[in-house]
Amino acid sequence: MFVDEVRITVKAGRGGDGSCSFRREMFVPRGGPDGGDGGNGGDVIFTASHRLTTLLDLRYQRHYEAEDGKPGGGSNCSGRRGKPVVVTLPVGTVVYDDETGEMLADLVTDGESVTIAQGGKGGRGNSHFATSTNRVPTQFETGTDGEELRLRLELKLLADVGLVGFPNAGKSTLIASISAARPKIADYPFTTLIPNLGVVRYGEDRSFVVADIPGLIEGAHEGKGLGIQFLRHIERTSLLLHLIDVSDWTTDDPVARFEVMRNELASYDQALASRPFAIVATKIDAIGDGARLKVLKAYCKRRRYHCLPISAATREGLTELVAFVGQQVEQLRMAACETKS
């Protein structure tokens, strides 16, 4: 089961109390205070791992609590620190404070860790309060409470290229043809119910990652069809491919379909709609007289959009498509590196 959003509660451990103790030993007439400090409470730590691909485990365990710190003891003995709780999440998980909506962490690298809830501080023992005028201090500090947070976790897949299109536009067939991904393919709408990732290799040592999301329909931003809940998985992509069915099996206007998709993206996030994109005309092995393909090409020529006709079934145009996308991804990666530097 693919789960990409959960709500959980985390609670760090409470700090241990300081000790009020006095040294009492034979032949030591002025022992004085020797109360030790309490140990700090355990932290709650999130760490990212590429071995996980879903937040399913967190659906069944929604509360995580770290161990409290131990109290201090005599002879200036400090209490033991509470054991932390380490929660492993898929790479690409974004952590939000569920009450304020503030983003607390974005785990995009394998092995990346962040302390999401800090443990409480241990209290000081009475040995810290001895002065020249107060040689028998009885005061000590209690430990402080650890942080407790209610969190919302969202998984956003990491990919270079996002495939966007209406149901049965050929997205799953395309990703299966150019990568080792094996999504479900069938001749009915909404075959894809969860996002799929595929690694496309080109050249000797180069590759890019493609994300295939469930199909959009007009009104998706209002909850129609599968809605726009899966669009978060292409928010990290640098290039979008809009797949348009130009075969003789459909009666829809290809230009109208493209503009509907653009409107749905803009309704979800204007930044996503302004991302670099190209148009892929699919199923050209069944275009009949080719009228729809001509209309789409003419529209792209007027708007100066890239239009790439392909047939995933016969593999026509796939080599050109992979080469074009690879070149675009390389240029966008270089531009991103220059911006960071």
C-alpha positions as CSV (number, residue, x, y, z in Angstrom):
1,M,0.0,0.0,0.0
2,F,1.3,3.4,-1.0
3,V,0.8,6.0,1.8
4,D,2.2,9.6,1.2
5,E,0.6,11.6,4.0
6,V,0.3,10.8,7.8
7,R,-0.2,12.7,11.0
8,I,1.8,11.6,14.1
9,T,2.6,12.9,17.6
10,V,6.2,12.9,19.0
11,K,7.3,13.6,22.5
12,A,10.9,14.0,23.7
13,G,11.9,12.7,27.1
14,R,11.7,14.8,30.3
15,G,15.0,15.8,31.9
16,G,15.9,14.1,35.2
17,D,15.7,16.0,38.5
18,G,18.9,17.1,40.3
19,S,19.8,15.5,43.6
20,C,19.9,17.0,47.1
21,S,22.6,15.0,48.9
22,F,25.4,15.6,51.4
23,R,28.6,13.7,51.7
24,R,28.7,11.7,55.0
25,E,31.8,9.6,55.4
26,M,33.9,8.6,58.4
27,F,36.8,10.9,59.0
28,V,35.4,13.6,56.6
29,P,34.0,16.2,59.0
30,R,33.2,18.7,56.3
31,G,31.7,16.6,53.5
32,G,29.4,19.2,52.1
33,P,26.8,18.9,49.3
34,D,27.4,16.3,46.6
35,G,24.1,16.1,44.7
36,G,24.5,15.2,41.1
37,D,22.7,16.5,38.0
38,G,19.8,14.8,36.3
39,G,20.3,13.4,32.8
40,N,18.8,15.1,29.7
41,G,15.7,13.6,28.2
42,G,16.0,11.6,25.0
43,D,15.4,13.3,21.6
44,V,13.1,12.3,18.8
45,I,15.2,12.0,15.6
46,F,14.0,11.6,12.0
47,T,16.4,10.0,9.5
48,A,15.9,9.5,5.8
49,S,16.5,6.1,4.0
50,H,16.2,5.2,0.3
51,R,15.2,1.7,1.5
52,L,11.7,3.0,2.2
53,T,9.2,4.2,-0.4
54,T,6.1,4.8,1.6
55,L,4.9,6.2,5.0
56,L,2.8,3.1,5.6
57,D,4.5,2.1,8.8
58,L,3.6,5.4,10.4
59,R,0.0,4.9,9.7
60,Y,-0.1,2.1,12.3
61,Q,2.2,3.7,14.9
62,R,1.2,7.3,15.3
63,H,2.9,8.1,18.7
64,Y,6.6,8.2,19.4
65,E,8.0,9.0,22.8
66,A,11.6,9.1,23.9
67,E,12.9,8.0,27.3
68,D,13.1,10.4,30.2
69,G,16.4,11.3,31.8
70,K,17.3,9.6,35.1
71,P,17.6,11.7,38.3
72,G,21.0,12.6,39.7
73,G,22.5,10.8,42.8
74,G,24.9,11.4,45.6
75,S,28.7,11.6,45.3
76,N,28.1,14.0,42.4
77,C,26.8,11.2,40.2
78,S,24.9,12.4,37.2
79,G,21.8,10.7,36.0
80,R,21.8,8.7,32.7
81,R,20.6,10.5,29.5
82,G,17.3,9.2,28.1
83,K,17.5,7.0,25.1
84,P,16.4,8.8,21.9
85,V,13.8,7.5,19.4
86,V,15.0,7.3,15.8
87,V,12.2,7.2,13.2
88,T,13.2,6.2,9.7
89,L,11.4,7.9,6.8
90,P,11.6,7.7,3.0
91,V,13.8,10.1,1.2
92,G,11.7,13.0,0.1
93,T,9.6,13.3,3.3
94,V,8.6,16.9,4.3
95,V,7.8,17.4,8.0
96,Y,5.3,20.1,9.0
97,D,4.0,21.3,12.3
98,D,0.4,20.3,12.1
99,E,-0.8,23.2,14.2
100,T,1.0,26.1,12.6
101,G,1.7,24.7,9.2
102,E,5.4,25.6,9.5
103,M,7.8,23.3,7.6
104,L,10.3,21.9,10.1
105,A,12.4,19.6,7.9
106,D,12.8,18.4,4.3
107,L,14.7,15.1,4.1
108,V,16.1,14.9,0.5
109,T,19.3,13.0,1.1
110,D,19.8,9.3,2.0
111,G,21.1,9.2,5.6
112,E,20.1,12.8,6.4
113,S,19.0,13.2,10.0
114,V,17.3,16.0,12.0
115,T,16.4,16.3,15.7
116,I,12.7,17.1,15.4
117,A,11.9,17.2,19.2
118,Q,14.5,18.2,21.8
119,G,14.7,16.4,25.1
120,G,14.3,18.3,28.3
121,K,17.3,19.5,30.3
122,G,18.4,17.7,33.4
123,G,18.2,19.7,36.6
124,R,21.2,20.7,38.6
125,G,22.0,19.1,41.9
126,N,22.5,21.0,45.2
127,S,26.3,20.9,44.8
128,H,25.9,23.8,42.3
129,F,24.3,26.0,44.9
130,A,27.0,25.9,47.6
131,T,28.5,29.4,48.4
132,S,30.6,30.9,51.2
133,T,27.5,31.9,53.0
134,N,25.3,29.0,52.1
135,R,27.4,25.9,52.9
136,V,24.4,23.6,53.4
137,P,22.2,24.2,50.3
138,T,19.1,22.2,50.1
139,Q,17.8,23.6,46.8
140,F,18.1,21.7,43.5
141,E,16.5,21.9,40.1
142,T,13.9,19.7,38.6
143,G,14.2,18.6,34.9
144,T,12.4,20.4,32.2
145,D,9.8,18.8,29.9
146,G,10.8,17.6,26.5
147,E,9.1,19.0,23.3
148,E,5.8,17.5,22.3
149,L,4.7,18.1,18.7
150,R,1.8,17.1,16.4
151,L,3.3,16.6,13.0
152,R,2.1,16.2,9.4
153,L,4.4,14.2,7.2
154,E,4.2,14.4,3.4
155,L,6.2,12.3,1.0
156,K,7.2,14.0,-2.2
157,L,9.0,11.7,-4.6
158,L,12.4,12.8,-6.0
159,A,12.5,12.8,-9.8
160,D,13.9,14.9,-12.6
161,V,11.0,14.5,-15.0
162,G,7.2,14.4,-14.3
163,L,4.7,12.8,-16.6
164,V,1.4,14.6,-16.7
165,G,-1.7,13.7,-18.7
166,F,-5.3,12.6,-18.9
167,P,-6.2,9.0,-18.1
168,N,-5.1,6.5,-20.8
169,A,-2.7,9.1,-22.4
170,G,0.1,6.5,-22.3
171,K,2.1,7.6,-19.3
172,S,2.5,4.1,-17.8
173,T,3.3,2.6,-21.2
174,L,5.9,5.2,-21.8
175,I,7.7,4.8,-18.4
176,A,7.6,1.0,-18.9
177,S,9.2,1.4,-22.4
178,I,12.1,3.6,-21.4
179,S,12.9,2.3,-17.9
180,A,12.8,-0.9,-15.8
181,A,9.6,0.3,-14.0
182,R,6.6,-2.0,-14.4
183,P,3.4,-0.1,-13.6
184,K,0.0,-1.5,-14.2
185,I,-1.2,-1.0,-17.8
186,A,-4.8,-1.6,-18.9
187,D,-7.3,-0.2,-21.4
188,Y,-9.5,1.6,-18.8
189,P,-9.2,5.0,-17.1
190,F,-7.3,5.5,-13.8
191,T,-5.2,2.4,-14.2
192,T,-2.5,4.1,-12.3
193,L,-3.6,4.7,-8.7
194,I,-0.2,5.4,-7.2
195,P,2.9,7.3,-8.4
196,N,5.6,5.2,-10.1
197,L,9.3,6.0,-10.5
198,G,11.6,4.8,-13.3
199,V,15.3,5.4,-14.0
200,V,16.1,6.1,-17.6
201,R,19.7,5.6,-18.7
202,Y,21.2,7.3,-21.7
203,G,24.8,7.5,-22.8
204,E,27.4,5.5,-20.9
205,D,27.0,6.7,-17.4
206,R,24.1,9.2,-17.4
207,S,20.5,8.8,-16.2
208,F,17.5,10.7,-15.1
209,V,14.5,9.7,-12.9
210,V,10.9,9.9,-14.3
211,A,7.8,10.1,-12.1
212,D,4.4,8.9,-13.5
213,I,1.4,10.1,-11.5
214,P,-2.3,9.2,-11.8
215,G,-4.1,11.0,-14.6
216,L,-5.7,14.4,-14.3
217,I,-9.1,15.4,-15.6
218,E,-10.8,18.7,-15.9
219,G,-11.9,19.9,-12.4
220,A,-9.2,17.8,-10.6
221,H,-8.4,20.8,-8.4
222,E,-12.1,20.6,-7.2
223,G,-11.6,16.9,-6.3
224,K,-12.9,15.3,-9.5
225,G,-11.4,12.0,-10.5
226,L,-8.5,11.3,-8.3
227,G,-8.1,15.0,-7.6
228,I,-4.7,16.7,-7.4
229,Q,-3.5,14.8,-4.3
230,F,-0.7,13.2,-6.3
231,L,0.6,16.4,-7.9
232,R,2.9,16.9,-4.8
233,H,5.1,14.1,-6.3
234,I,6.1,16.2,-9.3
235,E,6.8,19.4,-7.2
236,R,10.5,18.5,-7.1
237,T,10.8,17.8,-10.8
238,S,12.8,20.1,-13.0
239,L,11.0,19.3,-16.3
240,L,7.4,18.3,-17.1
241,L,6.2,16.2,-20.0
242,H,2.6,16.7,-21.0
243,L,1.3,13.6,-22.7
244,I,-1.5,14.1,-25.3
245,D,-3.3,11.2,-27.0
246,V,-3.5,12.0,-30.7
247,S,-4.7,8.5,-31.8
248,D,-7.9,7.8,-33.8
249,W,-9.4,6.3,-30.6
250,T,-10.1,9.6,-29.0
251,T,-12.5,12.4,-30.2
252,D,-11.1,15.1,-27.9
253,D,-9.3,18.2,-29.2
254,P,-5.6,17.8,-28.3
255,V,-5.1,21.5,-27.8
256,A,-8.1,21.8,-25.4
257,R,-6.7,18.8,-23.4
258,F,-3.3,20.5,-23.1
259,E,-4.8,23.8,-21.9
260,V,-7.0,22.0,-19.4
261,M,-3.9,20.3,-17.9
262,R,-2.1,23.7,-17.7
263,N,-5.1,25.2,-15.9
264,E,-5.2,22.3,-13.4
265,L,-1.5,22.8,-12.7
266,A,-1.9,26.5,-12.2
267,S,-4.9,25.9,-9.9
268,Y,-2.7,23.7,-7.7
269,D,0.5,25.7,-7.7
270,Q,1.5,28.6,-10.0
271,A,5.2,27.7,-9.6
272,L,4.5,24.2,-11.0
273,A,2.7,25.7,-14.0
274,S,5.7,27.9,-14.8
275,R,8.2,25.0,-14.8
276,P,9.9,24.1,-18.1
277,F,7.9,21.6,-20.1
278,A,7.5,19.8,-23.4
279,I,4.5,18.2,-25.2
280,V,4.6,14.5,-26.1
281,A,2.1,13.4,-28.7
282,T,1.4,9.7,-27.9
283,K,0.0,6.7,-29.8
284,I,1.1,7.9,-33.3
285,D,0.9,4.3,-34.5
286,A,-2.9,4.8,-34.5
287,I,-3.4,8.3,-35.7
288,G,-5.5,7.5,-38.8
289,D,-5.3,10.6,-41.1
290,G,-3.1,12.4,-38.6
291,A,-5.4,15.4,-38.2
292,R,-5.1,15.7,-34.5
293,L,-1.3,15.5,-34.6
294,K,-1.2,18.2,-37.3
295,V,-3.4,20.5,-35.1
296,L,-1.2,19.9,-32.1
297,K,2.1,20.5,-34.1
298,A,0.7,23.7,-35.5
299,Y,-0.3,24.9,-32.1
300,C,3.1,24.1,-30.7
301,K,4.8,25.9,-33.6
302,R,2.8,29.1,-33.0
303,R,3.6,29.0,-29.2
304,R,7.2,27.8,-29.7
305,Y,6.6,24.7,-27.6
306,H,8.6,21.5,-28.0
307,C,6.4,18.8,-29.5
308,L,7.7,15.2,-29.6
309,P,5.6,12.6,-31.4
310,I,6.1,9.0,-30.1
311,S,4.6,5.5,-30.0
312,A,5.6,3.6,-26.9
313,A,4.0,0.4,-28.5
314,T,6.3,0.5,-31.6
315,R,9.1,2.5,-29.9
316,E,8.9,5.1,-32.6
317,G,10.4,8.4,-31.4
318,L,11.5,7.0,-28.1
319,T,15.2,7.5,-28.9
320,E,14.7,11.1,-29.8
321,L,12.6,11.7,-26.7
322,V,15.1,10.2,-24.3
323,A,17.9,12.2,-25.9
324,F,15.9,15.5,-25.8
325,V,14.9,14.9,-22.1
326,G,18.4,14.0,-21.1
327,Q,19.8,17.1,-22.7
328,Q,17.2,19.3,-21.0
329,V,17.8,17.7,-17.6
330,E,21.5,18.2,-17.9
331,Q,21.1,21.9,-18.7
332,L,18.6,22.4,-15.8
333,R,21.0,20.6,-13.4
334,M,23.9,22.9,-14.4
335,A,21.7,26.0,-14.0
336,A,20.6,24.8,-10.6
337,C,24.3,24.3,-9.6
338,E,25.2,27.8,-10.8
339,T,22.3,29.3,-8.8
340,K,23.5,27.5,-5.6
341,S,27.1,28.6,-6.1
